Amino acid sequence: MSSPSGGCPAPRVTSVQRAETTVRHLVLRADFRRLLLTRLLSQFGDGVFQAALAGTVLFNPQRAADPVDVAAGFAILLLPYSLVGPFAGVWLDRWSRRQVLVRANALRAVLVAVVAALVLGGVAGPPFYTAGLLVFSVNRFVLAALSAGLPHTTDESSLVSANALSTTSGAVATVVGGGAALGLLQATGSGNAGYASLALAAALPYLAAAAVVAGFGRGYLGPDHQARATRLSARDVAVGMLAGARHVWAHPPAAAALIAISLHRLCYGALTLMTLLLYRNTFESRGGLFPGGLVGLGQVLGAGALGTLLAAVVTPWVVRHIGKPRWTALLLVGAGIAQLTLGLPFRPPTIVAAGLVLGFVGQAIKICVDTTLQESVEDDYRGRVFSVYDTLFNVTFVVALLVGAFVLPPSGISYPLLITVGAVYEVTAVVYAHVTRRH
């Protein structure tokens, strides 16, 4: 039974409607299952490719990189797209999102083959980063299209649960893809040939994702009022993006949600580089239950994945009882406290625990932000808004990495930076709570 829609005020939530927000209700819908499978295959491929790329840059014995090189690599890969990414949203609101997902996944399969050839040939520098940039650019396009199309596969009362299931399972699929890549690496070796094989392997799930989403009708995922013109001038794009920005600004809950997750990503970027340095340089020689090196870093990633799963289970239930704004503010407060109490000892067990909390907080906030944007942004603007969202997601992360590369010592131990991160979380919580209370 679908919930009423249109201009009528939202009815009181009954026990029957609550039942419709369960995972079982969602997976009974064939269209939701198809879009979810598209996401899982796509993000599994992302995990494989990202493991190949990270291994090539960070752990390939035939290459070497210091923290500044790592941060610069992220900047080269993510920032150029982030400057033009919002323009892609104009096309997401004009073209069939189903067609975008089909063609983008097929294009990614071709691009990762190019990256694999470059890795195999030992090519570094601008050609390697340019090819990686192209893959990352298409990745963000795909994720924005998946989020913009999601409301077409569920009813409004189920959006929180739909986002919890979709984004969380997608994040877990990325981790599983990375784990599968590490397993494959045992057979291929850790040189250029091994990492080239990993990159090429990502083409298979991308092609599978394209085949699955092709099962939708051309207009099924929106936009609702698709423009017939396919030619756009630069002025058309600029005007469209300005309209999207005004639309977000006119909806304070959406603007507050974007600000909250942007500041969270600043903190997350700083903590990511800190953790990487700790496990490369400070914990490297440790053994035992909480080892250092790549294995220990894998424990942190695994703990983060567990936190992501817990967030998917807990968030829909909490949101139904206290609402998204209050839950988001509590998450930000908790993140600041947890990073200070668990991070400051700078010991592997507490860093793993901090990773679990950060995974929980990051995913829970993302679920709330995605749902807020889907609820408060009109469908004809949704592609542009989610592209802006993706851009902020990338830019703030990279900015934090670049700052951290010059602020953090090689050991990764920095009490001032960790205290600053905790303070940013607390200030963000206060500002977000103030804005959402007013509106």
N, C-alpha and C positions, 0 to 999 in steps of 0.2 A: 504494500500500500504506500503510495507516494504522498509526501506532504503537500498541502496546498501551496500554490505559488501565485505570483502576480502582485497586485498592489495592495492586497489585504494585509492587515496587521498579523503578525505571527501569532498563531494560536498557542494556547497553553500546552506545554509538553505533557503528554499522557504517558502512562506506562507502556502502551502499545507503541507509541512513537519512539520511546527510549529503546525498545527492543530493536527498532529498525536501524539504530546506530551501531549495532554490533557487527563484528567481522563477518559472522555468518550471513547477515542480511546483505552485506556488500558482495561477498563472493558468490552469492546466488545470481548476481547480475552478470550476464555473459559479456556485456560491453566493458564493465569494470575489470573483469578478469583479463580480457584481451589487452586493455591498456596497461594493466599491472604487469602482465607478462612482457609486454614491450619494454617497460621500464626495467624489469629485472634483467632481461637479456642485455639491454643497452648498458646498464650500470655494471653488470658483470664484466662486459668488455672493457669498460672504463677502468675497472680494477686491474685487469690483466695489463692493459696498456700503461697505466700509471706505475705499476710495479716495474715494468720494463724500462720506462723512462727514468724512474728514480734509481733503479739499479745501475743504469748506464751512467748517470751523472754522479751518484754518491758512492756506490759500492763496487763498481767495475774496476778490477785491479789494473786494467789497461788505461784508465783515466784517473784523474785526481781533481778534487774541488775543495776549496775552503768555504767557510760560512758566507763570505761575501759573494763568491761564485754561485753558491746555492741560491741566495736571495736574488742575485741578478738574473739567474736562470728563470726563477719564478716570474720576475718582473717582465722579462722578455717574452715569456710565454703568455702571460695573462693580461698585462696592462694594455698592449696595443688593441687587443680585442675589446677590453673593457671601455676603451675610449669610443669605439664605434658600435659596441654591442647594443646600446639602446635603439639604434636605428633598425636593428633586426626586428625589434618588436613591431615596427610599423608593418612589416611584411607578415608577421604572425597574425595581425588583425586584418589582413587583406587576402592572404592566401589560405587555402585549405590546410589546416594543421595536420590532417592525416597525410597529405602530400608532402608536407615539410618533413614529417617523421620518416616517411618511406625514403625520400631522396637523401636526407641528411645521414641516415644510418648507412645507406649504400656508399655515399661519398666518404664517410669515415673509414669504411673498409678499404677503399682505394688509398686514402691518405696514410693509414698505418702501414700499408705495404711499402709506401715510399720511405717512411721513417725506418722501417726494418732494413731496407736496402742501404740507407745512410749509416745506420749502426753497424751493419755487416762490413761496410767499406771503411769503418773507422773515421767517418766524416764528422767533424765537430764545428763549432763556431756558427756563423749566421745560417748556413744551409740547414743544419740540424735543428736549430731553434725555430727557424721559419716553418719547417715541416711540422714540428711539434705545436707551434702556434696555430696552424691551420686546424689541426685535430682538436685542440682545446676550444677553438672558436666554434666549431660545429657542435662540440659537446654542450656548450652553454645554450646554443640554439635549441638543441634537442630537449634539454631539461626545462627550458622556458616553455616550449610547446607542450610538453607533458603536463606541466602544472596548469597552463592555460586551458587545456582540454579536459582536465579532470572533472570539473563540475558538470560536464555533459554526460558523465557516466555514473552519476549518483544523484540523490536528492539532497536538498539543502540541509535537512536535519542530520545527514550522515557525513557532512563535509569534514568535521574534525576527525572522525574515525577513518574516513577515506584518506585524509592526509597522513594520519598516523601510520596506517598500514602501508601506503604507497611510498612515502619518503623514507620511512624506517626500513622497510624491506629492500628498497633501492640502495640505501646506505650499506646494509648488511651484504647485499649482492656485490657491492664494490669491494668490501673487505674479503668476501669469499673469492672473488676474482683475483684479488691480490694474493691470497693464500694459495690458490690453484697455480698462479704463476710461479710462486716460490717453490712449489712442489715440482713443477715442470723444469725449473732451473736446475734441480738436482740431476736431471737427466741430460740437460743441454750444456751445462757448464756455465761459469760466470764471466766468460769473455765476451767479445763482440758478437760472436756467432750465437751464443746462448741468449743474450738479450735481444738480438735481432729475431730469433725464433719466437720469443715471448711477444714482441711487438706484432709480429705477423699473426700470431694466434688470436689476437684481439679481433681480427677481421671476421672470424666465424660468428661470434655472438652478435656483432653488428649486423651482419647479413640476415641472421635469424630474426632479429628485432624488426628489420624492414619487412620481412615476409609476414610476420605476425600482424603488424599494424596495417598492412595492406588489406586485411580482412574487413576493415571498417569501410563504410560508404564514404565517398569523397568529402561530403560536407558534415559528417557526423560529429566531429570534434570542434566544429565552429571554424571561424567566427560566425555569429548568428546573422549578421548583416554584411556579408562578404562583398567588398567593392569589386566591381567588374574590371576596372582598369588595372593592368599589370605593370604599366610604365609609370615610374615615379621620378620626378625631378628632385634635386637636392633640396629645393625649397619645400616640396611636398613632405619630404621626410622630416625636415626641421620643424615645420608647422605641426606635423603629427606628433612629434616628440614633445613639443611645447604643450599641446593639448593634453597629452598623457600626464605631464608633470603637473599641470593645473588641476587635472582630475584627482590626482593623489593629494595635492595640497588642500583641495576642497573637502577631503575626507580625513579629518585629523586622526582617527584610529589607524588608518592605513599609513599615514605619514609617521606616526609614533612607532608603529611596528617596524618600518624600514629603519628608523633611527636606532631602535633597540638592537636589531640584529646586526647592523653595521658596527656598532660599538662592541658588540660581542665578538665579531670577527676580528676587530683590532686586537682584542685580548687573546683570542685564539691563535692568531698569527704569531704573536710574541711568545706564547707558551709552546707553540709547535717548534720554533727554532731553538728555544731553550732546551726542550726535551731532546731534540736531535743532537745538540752539542753535548748534553750530559751523557747520552749513551754512546756517542762516538769517542769522547775524550776523557770523561770522568769515571764512568762506570764500565769502561771497555774491558778491563781485566777481571771484573767480578765474575764469580761462578755461583753455584748453589741454586736455591729456589728462585731467586730474583737476579738473574745474570745481567751483564751489560751487553754492549754490541748490538748486532742486528736481532738476535734472539730476544734480548730484553726489550728492544724497541717494539718487537712484535707483541710482547706481553701488554705494553701500553695500548697498542692499537686494538688488541683483543678486548682489553678492559673497556676501551671506548665503545667498541661494538656492542658489548654487553649492556653498557649504559644506554646506548641507542635503543636496544630492544626493550629495556625496562621503561624508557620514556614513552614508547609506543603503547605499552600496556597501561601505564598510569595516567597519561595525559588526558585521554578522552573522558575517563571517569572523573578526574579532578575538575576538568573544564565544565562538565555538566553540573557540578556542585558549587563552584565558586567563580566560574567564568574565565575567559582567556586573559583579560587585563590583569586581574589579581594574581593568577597563576604565573604569568610572565614576570611580574614584579618580584614575586617570591623566588622564582628561579634565579633572577639576576642577583638578588641578595645572597642566596645560598651559594652561588658560584663564587662570589667574592670571598665569603667566609671560608669555603672549602679550599680555594687555591692558597689562601694564607696559612691555614692550619695544616694542610697536607703537603703543600709545596715547599714551605720554608725549611723543613729539615733536610731537603735535598738528599733523600735516601731512596733507593729503588722501590721498596714496598710502598712508601707513601706517594711516590710519583705514579705508580700503577693505580693506586686508589684515586689520586687526583684525576687521572685519565678517565676512570670510570665515571666520576662525577661530571667531568667536562663533557663526555659523550652524552650523558643523560640530559644535562642542561642545554647543550647545543641542539639536540634533536627535539626536545620539548618546546624550546623557543621557536624552532623552525616550523613545527606543526602549527603552533598558534599563529605565527606570522603568515604562513601560507593560507591558512583558513581565513584570517582577517582580510587579506587581499582579495581572496576569491569571493567573500561575502560582500565586501564594501566597494569593489571595483566592478563597473559594468563590463559585460563580456566584450564589447567592441573596443575597450581600452586594455583588456587583460594582457594581451601579448606585449604591448609596450611597457606596461607596469612590471611584468615579470622579467623583462629584459633589463630594465633599470635595476630591479632587485638583484639579478645575477651580477650586474656590473658592480654594484655596491659590495656584494658578497666577495668579489674578486679583488677590487681595488683596496678595500680596507685590510684584507688579509695580506696582500703584497706590501702595502705601506708598512704594516707592522713588521713583516719580515725584513724589509730594508732598514728600518730603524734598529731592529734587534741585531742585525748583522754588524752594525757599527757600535752598538751600546754593550752588547754581551761580550764577556771575556771568552776565550776559547774553551774554558771549562764548562761554560753554561751556567755557572753559579752567580746569580746577581740578586741580592736581597732588595735593592732599591727598585729594580724592574718588577719583581714579583709583588711588592707592596703597592706599586703604582697600578698594576693590573687589578689587584683587589679593590683599590679605591675607585677605579673606573667603573667596575661592576656596580658598586654601591651607589655612585652618583647617577649612573644610568637608570638604576631601579627607581630612585627618587624622582627623576625627571619624567620617566615613562609613567609612573603612577600618577603624577600631577596632571599630565596631559590627558590621560585616559579618564581620570575622574571628572575633568572639566567637560568632557564630551561623551 
